[in-house]
Structures are given as C-alpha cells and as structure tokens.
Amino acid sequence: MTEIRNLLLLNDKVPIRLITKPYCKKCMNPVGEDVNLCNSCTEFPHPKISDWFFNRIVTLGIYKTYENKDYNNIPLNINSRMILRLKGTVQKNKDILGELFADGLFKLTNKYPFLLGDFTYLLIPPKDNPSEENQCKYFLNPFIDKLRQQGFNIENISAKLKRNKSIGKNKGKSLDDRFEDVRGVHTLNEINLQRKNVLILDDVVTSKSTIWDISRELKEKNAGEINVLTLGRNLLSINNNMEEDVSSNLNFYELTTYFSNLDNILESKNIEKVKIKESEIADTRIGCKTDKYNIEIDFENLILEHNCDDFLRRRYKNKSFCKHISKLFLYIKEQNGEDFAREKLYSIYKKLLYWNFSYK
C-alpha cells in the first residue's frame, strides 16, 4: 500500500496522516509510481459520461473500514474512526468532531490555495430525504466561520441544491449502476453562478458519481472552476486485509489516539484519574488491576479481556479502549519506555482483525 506520511494536527491535537504521492492528480486515489491519473479518471465508468466537470478532489486522509465477524466494522486509521463517529448519534461528539474537521479542511485550503478564488460558492451534497440529517453540516458551518474570519468572500448555496428523486444507498451497487442512478438527479434552483468558482464539501468520496452529477448541474448553471474538498478518500479496493494496509511508522501518540477513540485528547482528565494498583508486564502477556477492574492482554493468543461497563457497552464491539486500558498503556510507557509501549500497541493494531476483545 502507498505509504502515508505528512502529519496534520487538527486543532493542534488530533494527528491525521495526509495521503502522499503517488496519488491520482485529479481524485487522490493511490496509484503506482510515475502515474498521473488513476484508471477511474482516465476510463469513464459509464458510456454516457464524457467529462468529469470538476477540476480536482483534495481530501484530508484515507477512509477505509473492514468487516470483522462478531464486531462492528473496524476503521483503518484515526480519520476513518472520526468519520464513523460523525455518522453516529451522539450530538456532543458530532459538534466536537465538526470543529476538528473544519480546522483540518481550513488547513488544506492553505496548502492548496486554488481551492478558493476571489469569490467562492460552497455547498454540500443533499440527502435523498430532505428531512434526514446531513452530517456534513457539522464541519461545514465551523469551516465557513473560519473562512469568514480570515476574510474570504464566500456564499453557502447548499439549500439551493436539491435531488429530484431518491437514489438509495450506493453500497453494493456496481460503478455503472451508481452513475446511471445518479445521472440528472441534482438541480440547483434559482441561481446563475456567473462563472464563479464552486467548492463542494463532502465527508467521503468513493466512486465520484455524486460529485460528478453535482458538477454537471453546476456547469449547466454557469459555474467556473469546481473543486471538491472531503474528509476521506475511500480506497477503491475490495481488499479486506487490514494487516496489508496499516502504516508501519505510527508513533505512540497516534496509536493511543486511535485506540482511545480520541479520549486521550478529549477526555484526558478521566484517564488521568485511573489508578493502576497492580501490574504484570511481559513481552507475551500484560495484566493489571485498577480500583475495581482487571485487564488481561495475551499477545500470543491475541486476546484482550476487561470487565468495566463502558468497555462492554461502547468499546469492545469497536475494538477500542476505555479509559482503563488507555491508562494502562500510558503506565507501560512510564514503566518500560515509549518504544516498548509503542511496539505492544502496534502489534495489536497490525493484527486487529484477528484479536478477540471480550468482556470478562
């Protein structure tokens, strides 16, 4: 897999690995060395498509999840875990994540100044059902605030973009069906864009079908240059082997952020309050006791057992850590050094699909 480097800190706290070369110069899909465009950008996926209409897609990072029997889908990286949480139901999480993502997107506009012109229209793709909540609003609104604070001349026209019919879920559809279903469904009402630039914001881009049809409609309404800014680039791969995709150079902070579900940043005080009473730390086994709970980690048999209620209710199905397990690895770092603690975390991360997380 393409190596992911270049660390971007959201609000100077949350580490995200940017996609680096080699990638498609149009859509940021990873490609081979000395390749400018991926196959999906050079070979149109539908016979009635002859133009993509947009200029370029810029994305914050890779988005990918893996099916895992008896567990929820497992995210590849911090960015993927955050996007999954943004799609969840906890309002507090959505507000916090929206602010973090908005900071990341704003930093990308500094890195890629062509995304914003002297005047730029902004919009997010509409939902099939207008009454359905659009999770993109959680990063759109704070993103707009950041741009206006910096003096950018922008206008949000999301409310003017409609779908004239439902296209359903794209998951499971062929590429041909995705483009056939979305063709002509978007309508931009009561506006002439007067050759002004447009920036489309979305959470995840996969086949580019939705972006293509929105761009088609924008061009019909006299848009200038159209660019796309997204949180995640879904890898166009059917590979379900996380072990082949993981980055090998993640540091201890990145790994603890991934496993703690950002609790090491957002709820660090709760982790600090946990007291490790007894511990046994070896290369093949780690165990400890806190005030009320036990943790057992068997590195030979790939088993992690813990017995707190939060782990049972919210964590083990996602293969993430509660505050007790997070504190244990911070304790290991103090007692055995960061290199040892990082190596133990990485050994879980690399083979995460094979690990058994259980409440016991």
C-alpha positions as semicolon CSV with decimal commas, in nm:
position;residue;x (nm);y (nm);z (nm)
1;M;0,000;0,000;0,000
2;T;0,103;0,361;-0,059
3;E;0,290;0,488;0,246
4;I;0,105;0,763;0,432
5;R;0,323;1,042;0,568
6;N;0,281;1,412;0,648
7;L;0,116;1,454;0,985
8;L;-0,155;1,720;1,018
9;L;-0,274;1,816;1,366
10;L;-0,641;1,913;1,389
11;N;-0,671;2,199;1,638
12;D;-0,306;2,116;1,721
13;K;-0,423;1,796;1,893
14;V;-0,557;1,520;1,669
15;P;-0,297;1,365;1,433
16;I;-0,413;1,284;1,079
17;R;-0,190;1,127;0,813
18;L;-0,231;1,304;0,481
19;I;-0,227;1,100;0,161
20;T;0,107;1,147;-0,010
21;K;0,240;1,064;-0,352
22;P;0,198;0,862;-0,558
23;Y;-0,169;0,951;-0,598
24;C;-0,403;1,045;-0,879
25;K;-0,362;1,415;-0,959
26;K;-0,738;1,451;-1,007
27;C;-0,904;1,244;-0,732
28;M;-0,622;1,143;-0,489
29;N;-0,680;0,772;-0,537
30;P;-0,344;0,597;-0,469
31;V;-0,166;0,495;-0,791
32;G;0,165;0,347;-0,898
33;E;0,490;0,537;-0,935
34;D;0,505;0,780;-1,230
35;V;0,127;0,753;-1,288
36;N;-0,062;1,083;-1,301
37;L;-0,424;0,964;-1,322
38;C;-0,594;0,652;-1,186
39;N;-0,794;0,424;-1,414
40;S;-1,126;0,561;-1,289
41;C;-1,027;0,911;-1,401
42;T;-0,898;0,810;-1,746
43;E;-1,160;0,548;-1,830
44;F;-1,508;0,686;-1,772
45;P;-1,719;0,432;-1,579
46;H;-2,039;0,490;-1,780
47;P;-2,087;0,517;-2,158
48;K;-2,285;0,841;-2,125
49;I;-2,006;1,017;-1,931
50;S;-1,753;1,213;-2,134
51;D;-1,647;1,481;-1,883
52;W;-1,591;1,485;-1,507
53;F;-1,680;1,858;-1,493
54;F;-1,482;1,917;-1,172
55;N;-1,116;2,018;-1,159
56;R;-0,977;1,827;-0,863
57;I;-1,055;1,646;-0,539
58;V;-0,850;1,724;-0,227
59;T;-0,901;1,508;0,080
60;L;-0,791;1,509;0,442
61;G;-0,691;1,142;0,451
62;I;-0,770;0,785;0,364
63;Y;-1,103;0,640;0,474
64;K;-1,142;0,266;0,499
65;T;-1,317;0,014;0,723
66;Y;-1,302;-0,364;0,744
67;E;-1,570;-0,621;0,809
68;N;-1,496;-0,819;1,123
69;K;-1,716;-1,108;1,231
70;D;-1,889;-1,055;1,569
71;Y;-1,767;-0,692;1,580
72;N;-1,859;-0,362;1,418
73;N;-1,664;-0,252;1,110
74;I;-1,308;-0,170;1,213
75;P;-1,157;0,161;1,090
76;L;-0,812;0,170;0,933
77;N;-0,695;0,493;1,094
78;I;-0,786;0,790;1,314
79;N;-0,950;0,971;1,024
80;S;-1,175;0,673;0,949
81;R;-1,270;0,634;1,316
82;M;-1,360;1,003;1,338
83;I;-1,576;0,986;1,025
84;L;-1,759;0,684;1,168
85;R;-1,826;0,877;1,488
86;L;-1,950;1,176;1,287
87;K;-2,209;0,944;1,133
88;G;-2,316;0,828;1,479
89;T;-2,592;0,951;1,709
90;V;-2,408;1,131;1,993
91;Q;-2,465;1,504;1,948
92;K;-2,170;1,612;2,162
93;N;-1,933;1,400;1,951
94;K;-2,065;1,547;1,626
95;D;-2,013;1,904;1,743
96;I;-1,657;1,834;1,860
97;L;-1,566;1,635;1,550
98;G;-1,714;1,903;1,325
99;E;-1,484;2,164;1,478
100;L;-1,182;1,936;1,440
101;F;-1,259;1,851;1,079
102;A;-1,325;2,217;0,996
103;D;-0,977;2,302;1,121
104;G;-0,827;2,030;0,902
105;L;-1,017;2,142;0,593
106;F;-0,917;2,502;0,653
107;K;-0,551;2,399;0,672
108;L;-0,593;2,218;0,340
109;T;-0,715;2,541;0,177
110;N;-0,386;2,698;0,286
111;K;-0,193;2,404;0,142
112;Y;-0,395;2,411;-0,183
113;P;-0,480;2,779;-0,243
114;F;-0,651;2,706;-0,577
115;L;-0,950;2,572;-0,379
116;L;-1,069;2,925;-0,302
117;G;-1,092;3,211;-0,553
118;D;-1,165;3,580;-0,509
119;F;-1,525;3,467;-0,459
120;T;-1,632;3,105;-0,400
121;Y;-1,966;2,933;-0,365
122;L;-1,974;2,649;-0,112
123;L;-2,216;2,359;-0,093
124;I;-2,263;2,009;0,049
125;P;-2,445;1,726;-0,133
126;P;-2,813;1,695;-0,037
127;K;-2,967;1,384;0,117
128;D;-3,227;1,167;-0,055
129;N;-3,476;1,264;0,212
130;P;-3,470;1,641;0,287
131;S;-3,575;1,570;0,646
132;E;-3,275;1,341;0,703
133;E;-2,990;1,500;0,898
134;N;-2,689;1,583;0,684
135;Q;-2,377;1,512;0,893
136;C;-2,173;1,738;0,661
137;K;-2,328;2,042;0,827
138;Y;-2,122;1,973;1,140
139;F;-1,799;2,062;0,961
140;L;-1,949;2,297;0,700
141;N;-2,067;2,563;0,947
142;P;-1,744;2,596;1,151
143;F;-1,547;2,580;0,824
144;I;-1,745;2,875;0,691
145;D;-1,683;3,063;1,017
146;K;-1,306;3,010;0,982
147;L;-1,307;3,130;0,622
148;R;-1,505;3,444;0,702
149;Q;-1,282;3,523;0,998
150;Q;-0,989;3,518;0,755
151;G;-1,166;3,748;0,512
152;F;-1,260;3,501;0,238
153;N;-1,552;3,604;0,019
154;I;-1,785;3,303;0,015
155;E;-2,153;3,212;-0,009
156;N;-2,317;2,891;0,107
157;I;-2,566;2,772;-0,157
158;S;-2,631;2,424;-0,012
159;A;-3,002;2,499;0,042
160;K;-3,049;2,567;-0,330
161;L;-2,922;2,221;-0,437
162;K;-3,193;1,952;-0,444
163;R;-3,238;1,592;-0,552
164;N;-3,540;1,537;-0,771
165;K;-3,558;1,167;-0,686
166;S;-3,416;0,916;-0,440
167;I;-3,113;0,715;-0,547
168;G;-3,091;0,492;-0,237
169;K;-2,769;0,362;-0,084
170;N;-2,468;0,318;-0,311
171;K;-2,317;0,034;-0,111
172;G;-2,327;-0,285;-0,312
173;K;-2,401;-0,114;-0,645
174;S;-2,175;-0,156;-0,946
175;L;-1,995;0,152;-1,078
176;D;-2,222;0,153;-1,383
177;D;-2,534;0,145;-1,162
178;R;-2,404;0,422;-0,937
179;F;-2,359;0,659;-1,229
180;E;-2,681;0,555;-1,402
181;D;-2,886;0,607;-1,084
182;V;-2,740;0,949;-1,002
183;R;-2,738;1,089;-1,357
184;G;-2,951;1,403;-1,371
185;V;-3,092;1,384;-1,015
186;H;-2,940;1,712;-0,887
187;T;-3,096;2,052;-0,954
188;L;-2,962;2,391;-0,848
189;N;-3,257;2,626;-0,811
190;E;-3,289;2,996;-0,888
191;I;-2,926;3,085;-0,942
192;N;-2,679;3,174;-1,217
193;L;-2,326;3,111;-1,092
194;Q;-2,179;3,372;-1,332
195;R;-1,854;3,181;-1,386
196;K;-1,769;3,196;-1,015
197;N;-1,570;2,914;-0,855
198;V;-1,750;2,645;-0,654
199;L;-1,614;2,429;-0,371
200;I;-1,809;2,110;-0,293
201;L;-1,758;1,971;0,058
202;D;-1,835;1,608;0,143
203;D;-1,748;1,355;0,409
204;V;-1,626;1,064;0,191
205;V;-1,568;1,027;-0,182
206;T;-1,563;0,678;-0,336
207;S;-1,676;0,637;-0,697
208;K;-1,713;1,013;-0,764
209;S;-2,065;0,954;-0,901
210;T;-2,241;1,207;-0,673
211;I;-1,965;1,465;-0,724
212;W;-1,987;1,412;-1,099
213;D;-2,362;1,477;-1,121
214;I;-2,348;1,780;-0,892
215;S;-2,064;1,920;-1,102
216;R;-2,263;1,857;-1,419
217;E;-2,553;2,061;-1,279
218;L;-2,319;2,338;-1,160
219;K;-2,169;2,368;-1,506
220;E;-2,518;2,392;-1,655
221;K;-2,576;2,683;-1,416
222;N;-2,265;2,861;-1,548
223;A;-2,012;2,763;-1,278
224;G;-1,646;2,848;-1,311
225;E;-1,384;2,610;-1,174
226;I;-1,527;2,337;-0,949
227;N;-1,315;2,171;-0,682
228;V;-1,401;1,917;-0,415
229;L;-1,282;1,904;-0,054
230;T;-1,356;1,593;0,152
231;L;-1,275;1,436;0,486
232;G;-1,190;1,095;0,344
233;R;-1,091;0,921;0,022
234;N;-1,242;0,573;0,024
235;L;-0,986;0,335;-0,125
236;L;-1,111;0,177;-0,447
237;S;-1,013;-0,172;-0,335
238;I;-1,201;-0,482;-0,227
239;N;-0,912;-0,584;-0,003
240;N;-1,030;-0,668;0,349
241;N;-0,683;-0,732;0,488
242;M;-0,610;-0,455;0,735
243;E;-0,265;-0,601;0,805
244;E;-0,158;-0,513;0,449
245;D;-0,294;-0,157;0,469
246;V;-0,169;-0,028;0,803
247;S;0,107;0,231;0,812
248;S;0,422;0,097;0,976
249;N;0,552;0,426;1,117
250;L;0,271;0,537;1,351
251;N;0,404;0,681;1,675
252;F;0,281;0,612;2,027
253;Y;0,060;0,923;2,034
254;E;-0,114;0,826;1,710
255;L;-0,176;0,471;1,830
256;T;-0,317;0,580;2,166
257;T;-0,539;0,833;1,989
258;Y;-0,666;0,564;1,752
259;F;-0,743;0,309;2,022
260;S;-0,878;0,554;2,280
261;N;-1,131;0,691;2,028
262;L;-0,980;1,038;2,093
263;D;-1,046;1,008;2,467
264;N;-0,673;1,064;2,532
265;I;-0,733;1,414;2,392
266;L;-1,098;1,496;2,458
267;E;-1,137;1,326;2,795
268;S;-0,779;1,310;2,922
269;K;-0,880;1,402;3,278
270;N;-1,091;1,086;3,305
271;I;-0,792;0,877;3,201
272;E;-0,561;1,057;3,444
273;K;-0,792;0,966;3,736
274;V;-0,749;0,591;3,678
275;K;-0,507;0,434;3,926
276;I;-0,308;0,123;3,838
277;K;-0,287;-0,084;4,158
278;E;-0,102;-0,395;4,042
279;S;0,061;-0,484;3,714
280;E;0,250;-0,763;3,539
281;I;0,422;-0,651;3,219
282;A;0,596;-0,907;3,000
283;D;0,660;-0,949;2,630
284;T;0,382;-1,204;2,577
285;R;0,137;-1,102;2,848
286;I;0,028;-0,784;3,025
287;G;-0,213;-0,776;3,317
288;C;-0,319;-0,516;3,571
289;K;-0,573;-0,425;3,834
290;T;-0,727;-0,082;3,883
291;D;-0,952;0,025;4,171
292;K;-1,236;-0,202;4,058
293;Y;-1,140;-0,373;3,733
294;N;-0,899;-0,618;3,573
295;I;-0,725;-0,611;3,235
296;E;-0,560;-0,913;3,072
297;I;-0,378;-0,893;2,737
298;D;-0,245;-1,215;2,583
299;F;-0,016;-1,133;2,288
300;E;0,040;-1,496;2,192
301;N;-0,329;-1,584;2,158
302;L;-0,443;-1,232;2,059
303;I;-0,692;-1,188;2,343
304;L;-0,778;-0,869;2,533
305;E;-1,012;-0,910;2,831
306;H;-1,156;-0,637;3,052
307;N;-1,458;-0,603;3,277
308;C;-1,571;-0,240;3,305
309;D;-1,922;-0,139;3,194
310;D;-1,804;0,120;2,942
311;F;-1,591;-0,144;2,768
312;L;-1,897;-0,370;2,748
313;R;-2,141;-0,104;2,629
314;R;-1,935;0,101;2,385
315;R;-1,582;-0,022;2,330
316;Y;-1,520;-0,390;2,271
317;K;-1,752;-0,417;1,969
318;N;-1,549;-0,138;1,805
319;K;-1,217;-0,280;1,928
320;S;-1,133;0,044;2,102
321;F;-1,003;0,117;2,452
322;C;-1,186;0,252;2,755
323;K;-1,010;0,486;2,998
324;H;-0,867;0,195;3,199
325;I;-0,691;0,030;2,904
326;S;-0,572;0,368;2,777
327;K;-0,426;0,443;3,119
328;L;-0,257;0,101;3,126
329;F;-0,058;0,181;2,810
330;L;0,038;0,523;2,943
331;Y;0,155;0,343;3,258
332;I;0,354;0,095;3,045
333;K;0,518;0,388;2,869
334;E;0,624;0,531;3,207
335;Q;0,749;0,198;3,342
336;N;0,901;0,034;3,034
337;G;0,968;0,319;2,795
338;E;0,785;0,458;2,493
339;D;0,944;0,219;2,243
340;F;0,819;-0,088;2,430
341;A;0,470;0,059;2,480
342;R;0,451;0,160;2,116
343;E;0,563;-0,187;1,999
344;K;0,291;-0,355;2,210
345;L;0,022;-0,120;2,078
346;Y;0,136;-0,163;1,720
347;S;0,132;-0,543;1,750
348;I;-0,239;-0,519;1,842
349;Y;-0,312;-0,263;1,571
350;K;-0,145;-0,455;1,288
351;K;-0,342;-0,774;1,354
352;L;-0,652;-0,606;1,494
353;L;-0,897;-0,805;1,281
354;Y;-0,769;-1,124;1,444
355;W;-0,776;-1,003;1,803
356;N;-1,055;-1,111;2,036
357;F;-1,176;-0,826;2,259
358;S;-1,402;-0,965;2,530
359;Y;-1,580;-0,862;2,849
360;K;-1,469;-1,087;3,130
